Amino acid sequence: MSSLVRIRRAAVRLFAANGFAATGIREIAREAGLNSATLYHYAGNKEALLTEVMRTCLEELLRAGRAALDPPADPPVQLVRLVRAHVAAQAVNPLTARVTDREVRALGGANHALVMSLRDDYESLFRQVLERGVRTGVFHVTDVGIARLALLEMCNGVANWYRPGGRLDVPELQDRFAELACALVGARPVAAHGPEAAALRLDSEPLEPLDPAEVTP
């Protein structure tokens, strides 16, 4: 494992457990088994490290989301593929996903603008599908913006509670969330499987799961 991967995994583990503000650069170095000088050489400062973790996570979500919409299909099929891809990413990369979702306010200036631009690009995929579904009469929602937020928050929650080895494996979890997504927009359930079946494990994701007792409420 490279030093940079060790640093990213250590940072994500600590950011998820304690929050960005309460995590020091020396703690990250110690968790990674390196000294602070080596950490600065590979990762720069703490905000640069957080930005890179979040950028990589959002770029992977964006890649998976675009793949879920190709080839073109009816809005319910596209929505289910988007939801399945998002759920899988959250289940496979829970700590990275939680840090990406919670710590955007820790960024400033160009870093904040970069991350927000990527997040907006990703969320626009859901907006486009929802708008087309409403326009063609297959979705029945009164507020597309609220529907988009509800779908994303529902999927993001997977990172907070899903654990491998539980009652549902990832494909079964995707199936349940696909049903919920269709119900939320008033569409008939559809079976839509695509490139989202197996999510990519990000190199920032620690191999060991975080003990729930370590998480600061």
MIVEXGU-593910 format. One record per atom (N, C-alpha, C): residue number from 0; atom name; x negated, y, z negated. Coordinates in steps of 0.2 Angstrom, whole numbers. Example, Ala and Ser with C-alpha at 12.3 -4.5 7.8 and 13.67 -1.06 7.14 Angstrom:
residues 2
[0 N [-66 -28 -39]] [0 CA [-62 -22 -39]] [0 C [-66 -16 -39]] [1 N [-64 -11 -35]] [1 CA [-68 -5 -36]] [1 C [-64 0 -39]] 
end
This chain:
residues 217
[0 N [-4 -6 0]] [0 CA [0 0 0]] [0 C [-4 6 0]] [1 N [-3 11 4]] [1 CA [-7 17 5]] [1 C [-6 22 -1]] [2 N [-11 26 -2]] [2 CA [-10 31 -8]] [2 C [-4 35 -7]] [3 N [-2 37 -1]] [3 CA [3 42 0]] [3 C [10 38 -1]] [4 N [10 32 1]] [4 CA [17 28 -1]] [4 C [17 27 -9]] [5 N [12 26 -12]] [5 CA [12 25 -19]] [5 C [14 32 -23]] [6 N [12 37 -20]] [6 CA [14 44 -23]] [6 C [21 45 -21]] [7 N [24 44 -15]] [7 CA [31 45 -14]] [7 C [35 41 -18]] [8 N [33 35 -19]] [8 CA [38 30 -23]] [8 C [37 32 -31]] [9 N [32 34 -33]] [9 CA [31 37 -40]] [9 C [35 43 -41]] [10 N [35 48 -36]] [10 CA [39 54 -36]] [10 C [46 53 -36]] [11 N [48 48 -32]] [11 CA [56 47 -31]] [11 C [58 44 -38]] [12 N [54 39 -40]] [12 CA [56 36 -47]] [12 C [57 41 -52]] [13 N [52 45 -53]] [13 CA [53 50 -58]] [13 C [58 56 -57]] [14 N [58 58 -51]] [14 CA [64 63 -49]] [14 C [71 60 -51]] [15 N [72 54 -49]] [15 CA [78 51 -50]] [15 C [80 50 -58]] [16 N [74 48 -61]] [16 CA [75 47 -69]] [16 C [76 54 -73]] [17 N [72 59 -71]] [17 CA [71 64 -75]] [17 C [73 71 -72]] [18 N [74 71 -65]] [18 CA [75 77 -62]] [18 C [69 80 -59]] [19 N [69 84 -54]] [19 CA [63 87 -51]] [19 C [60 92 -56]] [20 N [64 97 -59]] [20 CA [62 102 -63]] [20 C [58 99 -69]] [21 N [60 93 -72]] [21 CA [57 90 -78]] [21 C [51 86 -77]] [22 N [50 85 -70]] [22 CA [44 80 -68]] [22 C [38 84 -67]] [23 N [32 83 -70]] [23 CA [26 86 -69]] [23 C [22 83 -64]] [24 N [17 87 -60]] [24 CA [13 84 -55]] [24 C [8 78 -58]] [25 N [6 80 -65]] [25 CA [2 75 -68]] [25 C [6 68 -69]] [26 N [12 69 -71]] [26 CA [16 63 -72]] [26 C [17 59 -66]] [27 N [17 62 -60]] [27 CA [18 58 -54]] [27 C [11 55 -52]] [28 N [6 58 -53]] [28 CA [-1 55 -52]] [28 C [-2 49 -57]] [29 N [0 50 -63]] [29 CA [-1 44 -68]] [29 C [3 38 -66]] [30 N [10 40 -64]] [30 CA [14 34 -62]] [30 C [11 31 -55]] [31 N [8 35 -51]] [31 CA [5 32 -45]] [31 C [-2 29 -46]] [32 N [-4 29 -52]] [32 CA [-11 27 -53]] [32 C [-17 31 -50]] [33 N [-16 37 -49]] [33 CA [-21 41 -46]] [33 C [-22 48 -51]] [34 N [-27 51 -49]] [34 CA [-28 58 -53]] [34 C [-25 63 -49]] [35 N [-24 69 -52]] [35 CA [-21 75 -49]] [35 C [-24 77 -43]] [36 N [-31 77 -43]] [36 CA [-34 79 -37]] [36 C [-33 75 -31]] [37 N [-32 69 -32]] [37 CA [-31 64 -26]] [37 C [-24 65 -24]] [38 N [-19 66 -28]] [38 CA [-12 67 -27]] [38 C [-12 74 -22]] [39 N [-15 79 -24]] [39 CA [-15 85 -20]] [39 C [-17 84 -13]] [40 N [-23 80 -13]] [40 CA [-26 79 -6]] [40 C [-21 76 -2]] [41 N [-17 71 -4]] [41 CA [-12 67 0]] [41 C [-5 70 1]] [42 N [-3 74 -4]] [42 CA [4 76 -4]] [42 C [5 83 -5]] [43 N [0 87 -7]] [43 CA [1 94 -8]] [43 C [4 95 -14]] [44 N [8 101 -15]] [44 CA [11 102 -21]] [44 C [18 98 -22]] [45 N [21 99 -28]] [45 CA [27 95 -30]] [45 C [33 97 -25]] [46 N [34 103 -23]] [46 CA [39 104 -19]] [46 C [38 102 -12]] [47 N [32 102 -9]] [47 CA [30 99 -3]] [47 C [32 91 -3]] [48 N [30 88 -8]] [48 CA [32 81 -9]] [48 C [39 80 -9]] [49 N [43 84 -13]] [49 CA [50 83 -12]] [49 C [53 84 -5]] [50 N [51 89 -2]] [50 CA [53 91 4]] [50 C [52 85 9]] [51 N [46 82 9]] [51 CA [44 77 14]] [51 C [49 71 12]] [52 N [50 69 6]] [52 CA [55 64 4]] [52 C [62 65 7]] [53 N [64 71 6]] [53 CA [71 73 8]] [53 C [71 73 16]] [54 N [66 76 19]] [54 CA [66 76 26]] [54 C [66 69 29]] [55 N [62 64 27]] [55 CA [62 58 30]] [55 C [69 54 29]] [56 N [72 55 23]] [56 CA [78 52 21]] [56 C [84 55 26]] [57 N [84 61 27]] [57 CA [89 64 31]] [57 C [88 63 39]] [58 N [82 62 41]] [58 CA [80 60 48]] [58 C [82 53 49]] [59 N [82 49 44]] [59 CA [84 42 45]] [59 C [91 42 45]] [60 N [95 45 41]] [60 CA [102 46 41]] [60 C [104 48 48]] [61 N [101 53 51]] [61 CA [103 56 57]] [61 C [102 51 63]] [62 N [96 48 62]] [62 CA [95 43 67]] [62 C [100 37 67]] [63 N [102 35 61]] [63 CA [107 29 61]] [63 C [114 32 63]] [64 N [115 38 61]] [64 CA [122 41 63]] [64 C [122 42 70]] [65 N [117 44 74]] [65 CA [118 45 81]] [65 C [118 38 84]] [66 N [114 33 82]] [66 CA [115 26 84]] [66 C [122 23 84]] [67 N [125 25 78]] [67 CA [132 23 77]] [67 C [137 25 82]] [68 N [136 31 85]] [68 CA [140 34 90]] [68 C [138 32 97]] [69 N [134 28 98]] [69 CA [131 26 105]] [69 C [132 19 105]] [70 N [136 16 110]] [70 CA [139 19 115]] [70 C [146 23 113]] [71 N [148 27 117]] [71 CA [155 31 115]] [71 C [160 26 113]] [72 N [165 27 109]] [72 CA [170 23 107]] [72 C [176 27 104]] [73 N [182 24 103]] [73 CA [187 28 100]] [73 C [185 30 93]] [74 N [188 36 91]] [74 CA [186 39 85]] [74 C [187 34 79]] [75 N [192 30 78]] [75 CA [191 25 72]] [75 C [185 21 72]] [76 N [183 18 78]] [76 CA [177 14 78]] [76 C [171 18 77]] [77 N [171 24 79]] [77 CA [165 28 78]] [77 C [164 30 70]] [78 N [170 31 67]] [78 CA [170 33 60]] [78 C [168 27 56]] [79 N [171 21 57]] [79 CA [169 15 54]] [79 C [161 14 54]] [80 N [159 15 60]] [80 CA [151 14 61]] [80 C [147 19 57]] [81 N [149 25 57]] [81 CA [146 30 53]] [81 C [146 28 46]] [82 N [152 26 43]] [82 CA [153 25 36]] [82 C [149 19 35]] [83 N [149 14 39]] [83 CA [145 8 37]] [83 C [137 9 37]] [84 N [135 13 42]] [84 CA [128 15 42]] [84 C [126 19 35]] [85 N [130 24 33]] [85 CA [129 28 28]] [85 C [129 24 21]] [86 N [134 19 21]] [86 CA [134 15 15]] [86 C [128 10 14]] [87 N [126 8 20]] [87 CA [120 3 20]] [87 C [114 7 18]] [88 N [113 13 20]] [88 CA [107 17 18]] [88 C [107 19 11]] [89 N [113 20 8]] [89 CA [113 22 1]] [89 C [112 16 -3]] [90 N [114 10 -1]] [90 CA [113 4 -5]] [90 C [106 1 -5]] [91 N [103 2 1]] [91 CA [96 0 1]] [91 C [91 5 -1]] [92 N [92 11 -1]] [92 CA [88 17 -4]] [92 C [91 21 -9]] [93 N [93 18 -15]] [93 CA [97 22 -19]] [93 C [94 28 -23]] [94 N [87 27 -25]] [94 CA [84 32 -28]] [94 C [82 38 -23]] [95 N [80 36 -17]] [95 CA [78 41 -13]] [95 C [85 45 -11]] [96 N [90 41 -10]] [96 CA [97 44 -8]] [96 C [99 49 -14]] [97 N [98 47 -20]] [97 CA [101 51 -25]] [97 C [96 58 -26]] [98 N [90 57 -25]] [98 CA [86 63 -25]] [98 C [87 68 -20]] [99 N [88 65 -14]] [99 CA [90 69 -8]] [99 C [97 73 -9]] [100 N [101 69 -12]] [100 CA [108 72 -13]] [100 C [108 77 -18]] [101 N [104 77 -24]] [101 CA [104 81 -30]] [101 C [100 87 -30]] [102 N [94 86 -26]] [102 CA [89 91 -28]] [102 C [87 96 -23]] [103 N [92 97 -18]] [103 CA [91 102 -13]] [103 C [90 109 -16]] [104 N [93 111 -21]] [104 CA [93 117 -24]] [104 C [86 119 -27]] [105 N [82 114 -28]] [105 CA [75 115 -30]] [105 C [71 117 -25]] [106 N [73 117 -19]] [106 CA [69 120 -13]] [106 C [70 127 -12]] [107 N [65 130 -9]] [107 CA [65 137 -8]] [107 C [63 139 -1]] [108 N [65 144 2]] [108 CA [62 147 8]] [108 C [63 142 14]] [109 N [57 141 18]] [109 CA [57 137 24]] [109 C [59 129 22]] [110 N [57 127 16]] [110 CA [59 120 14]] [110 C [66 119 14]] [111 N [69 124 10]] [111 CA [77 124 9]] [111 C [80 124 16]] [112 N [78 128 21]] [112 CA [81 129 27]] [112 C [80 123 31]] [113 N [74 120 31]] [113 CA [73 113 35]] [113 C [78 108 33]] [114 N [78 107 26]] [114 CA [83 102 23]] [114 C [90 103 25]] [115 N [92 109 24]] [115 CA [99 111 25]] [115 C [101 110 32]] [116 N [96 112 37]] [116 CA [98 111 44]] [116 C [99 103 46]] [117 N [94 99 43]] [117 CA [95 92 44]] [117 C [102 89 41]] [118 N [103 92 35]] [118 CA [110 89 32]] [118 C [116 92 36]] [119 N [115 98 39]] [119 CA [121 100 43]] [119 C [122 96 49]] [120 N [116 95 52]] [120 CA [116 91 59]] [120 C [119 84 57]] [121 N [117 81 52]] [121 CA [120 74 50]] [121 C [128 75 49]] [122 N [130 80 45]] [122 CA [137 80 43]] [122 C [141 82 49]] [123 N [138 85 54]] [123 CA [142 87 60]] [123 C [144 81 64]] [124 N [140 75 63]] [124 CA [143 69 66]] [124 C [149 67 64]] [125 N [150 67 57]] [125 CA [157 66 54]] [125 C [162 71 57]] [126 N [160 77 57]] [126 CA [165 82 59]] [126 C [168 81 66]] [127 N [163 80 70]] [127 CA [165 79 77]] [127 C [169 73 78]] [128 N [168 68 75]] [128 CA [172 62 75]] [128 C [179 63 72]] [129 N [180 66 67]] [129 CA [186 68 63]] [129 C [190 73 68]] [130 N [187 78 71]] [130 CA [190 83 75]] [130 C [193 79 81]] [131 N [189 75 84]] [131 CA [192 71 90]] [131 C [198 66 88]] [132 N [197 63 82]] [132 CA [202 59 80]] [132 C [209 63 79]] [133 N [209 69 76]] [133 CA [214 73 75]] [133 C [217 75 82]] [134 N [213 77 86]] [134 CA [215 80 92]] [134 C [218 75 97]] [135 N [216 68 96]] [135 CA [219 63 100]] [135 C [225 60 96]] [136 N [226 62 90]] [136 CA [232 59 87]] [136 C [231 52 83]] [137 N [225 50 83]] [137 CA [224 44 79]] [137 C [222 45 72]] [138 N [220 51 70]] [138 CA [219 52 63]] [138 C [224 57 61]] [139 N [226 57 54]] [139 CA [231 61 52]] [139 C [229 64 45]] [140 N [225 70 46]] [140 CA [223 73 40]] [140 C [225 81 41]] [141 N [226 84 36]] [141 CA [228 91 36]] [141 C [222 96 36]] [142 N [216 93 34]] [142 CA [210 98 33]] [142 C [204 93 35]] [143 N [201 95 40]] [143 CA [195 91 43]] [143 C [189 92 38]] [144 N [188 98 36]] [144 CA [183 99 31]] [144 C [183 95 25]] [145 N [189 95 22]] [145 CA [190 92 16]] [145 C [189 84 17]] [146 N [192 82 22]] [146 CA [191 74 24]] [146 C [184 72 25]] [147 N [180 77 28]] [147 CA [173 75 29]] [147 C [169 75 22]] [148 N [171 80 18]] [148 CA [168 80 11]] [148 C [170 74 7]] [149 N [176 72 8]] [149 CA [178 66 4]] [149 C [175 60 6]] [150 N [174 59 13]] [150 CA [171 53 15]] [150 C [163 53 13]] [151 N [160 58 14]] [151 CA [153 59 12]] [151 C [152 57 5]] [152 N [156 61 0]] [152 CA [155 60 -7]] [152 C [157 52 -9]] [153 N [162 49 -6]] [153 CA [163 42 -7]] [153 C [157 38 -5]] [154 N [154 39 0]] [154 CA [148 35 3]] [154 C [142 36 -2]] [155 N [141 43 -3]] [155 CA [135 45 -7]] [155 C [136 41 -14]] [156 N [141 40 -17]] [156 CA [142 37 -23]] [156 C [139 30 -24]] [157 N [139 27 -18]] [157 CA [136 20 -18]] [157 C [129 20 -22]] [158 N [125 25 -20]] [158 CA [118 25 -23]] [158 C [118 25 -31]] [159 N [124 27 -34]] [159 CA [124 28 -41]] [159 C [126 22 -45]] [160 N [129 17 -41]] [160 CA [131 11 -45]] [160 C [130 4 -42]] [161 N [128 4 -35]] [161 CA [127 -2 -32]] [161 C [121 -5 -34]] [162 N [121 -12 -36]] [162 CA [115 -16 -37]] [162 C [115 -22 -33]] [163 N [109 -24 -30]] [163 CA [109 -30 -27]] [163 C [110 -36 -32]] [164 N [113 -41 -29]] [164 CA [115 -47 -33]] [164 C [121 -47 -37]] [165 N [125 -41 -36]] [165 CA [132 -40 -39]] [165 C [137 -44 -35]] [166 N [143 -42 -36]] [166 CA [149 -46 -33]] [166 C [149 -45 -26]] [167 N [147 -40 -23]] [167 CA [147 -39 -15]] [167 C [140 -38 -13]] [168 N [139 -41 -7]] [168 CA [132 -40 -4]] [168 C [134 -34 1]] [169 N [128 -31 4]] [169 CA [129 -25 8]] [169 C [134 -26 14]] [170 N [134 -31 18]] [170 CA [139 -31 23]] [170 C [146 -31 20]] [171 N [148 -35 15]] [171 CA [154 -35 12]] [171 C [156 -28 9]] [172 N [151 -24 6]] [172 CA [152 -17 4]] [172 C [154 -13 10]] [173 N [150 -14 15]] [173 CA [152 -10 21]] [173 C [159 -11 23]] [174 N [161 -17 23]] [174 CA [168 -19 25]] [174 C [173 -15 21]] [175 N [172 -15 14]] [175 CA [177 -12 10]] [175 C [177 -4 11]] [176 N [171 -1 12]] [176 CA [171 6 13]] [176 C [174 8 20]] [177 N [173 3 25]] [177 CA [177 4 31]] [177 C [184 5 31]] [178 N [187 0 27]] [178 CA [194 0 25]] [178 C [196 6 22]] [179 N [193 9 17]] [179 CA [194 15 13]] [179 C [194 21 18]] [180 N [189 21 22]] [180 CA [188 27 27]] [180 C [194 27 32]] [181 N [196 21 34]] [181 CA [202 22 39]] [181 C [208 24 35]] [182 N [209 21 29]] [182 CA [215 23 25]] [182 C [215 31 23]] [183 N [209 34 22]] [183 CA [209 41 21]] [183 C [211 45 26]] [184 N [210 43 32]] [184 CA [211 47 38]] [184 C [218 45 41]] [185 N [221 40 38]] [185 CA [228 38 41]] [185 C [227 34 47]] [186 N [222 30 48]] [186 CA [221 26 54]] [186 C [221 19 53]] [187 N [223 15 58]] [187 CA [223 7 57]] [187 C [216 5 55]] [188 N [215 0 51]] [188 CA [209 -3 50]] [188 C [206 -6 56]] [189 N [200 -5 57]] [189 CA [196 -8 63]] [189 C [190 -11 61]] [190 N [188 -17 65]] [190 CA [182 -20 64]] [190 C [177 -18 69]] [191 N [172 -14 66]] [191 CA [167 -11 71]] [191 C [160 -12 68]] [192 N [157 -17 71]] [192 CA [150 -18 69]] [192 C [145 -16 74]] [193 N [140 -13 72]] [193 CA [135 -10 77]] [193 C [128 -10 74]] [194 N [124 -5 76]] [194 CA [117 -5 74]] [194 C [116 -4 66]] [195 N [121 -2 63]] [195 CA [121 -1 56]] [195 C [120 -7 51]] [196 N [121 -13 54]] [196 CA [121 -19 50]] [196 C [115 -19 45]] [197 N [109 -18 47]] [197 CA [104 -18 42]] [197 C [100 -11 42]] [198 N [101 -8 36]] [198 CA [98 -2 35]] [198 C [90 -2 34]] [199 N [87 3 36]] [199 CA [79 3 35]] [199 C [78 5 28]] [200 N [73 1 25]] [200 CA [71 3 19]] [200 C [65 8 19]] [201 N [66 14 16]] [201 CA [61 20 17]] [201 C [55 18 13]] [202 N [50 21 15]] [202 CA [43 19 11]] [202 C [43 23 5]] [203 N [48 28 4]] [203 CA [48 32 -3]] [203 C [52 28 -8]] [204 N [56 22 -6]] [204 CA [60 19 -11]] [204 C [56 14 -15]] [205 N [56 15 -22]] [205 CA [52 10 -26]] [205 C [55 3 -25]] [206 N [50 -2 -26]] [206 CA [52 -9 -25]] [206 C [56 -11 -31]] [207 N [55 -8 -37]] [207 CA [58 -10 -43]] [207 C [64 -6 -44]] [208 N [70 -9 -46]] [208 CA [76 -5 -47]] [208 C [75 -1 -54]] [209 N [78 5 -54]] [209 CA [78 10 -60]] [209 C [83 7 -65]] [210 N [80 6 -71]] [210 CA [84 4 -77]] [210 C [89 10 -78]] [211 N [96 8 -78]] [211 CA [101 13 -80]] [211 C [99 17 -86]] [212 N [96 14 -91]] [212 CA [94 18 -97]] [212 C [89 23 -96]] [213 N [86 23 -90]] [213 CA [81 28 -89]] [213 C [84 35 -86]] [214 N [90 34 -83]] [214 CA [93 40 -80]] [214 C [96 45 -84]] [215 N [94 51 -83]] [215 CA [96 57 -87]] [215 C [103 58 -85]] [216 N [109 59 -89]] [216 CA [115 60 -86]] [216 C [115 67 -83]] 
end
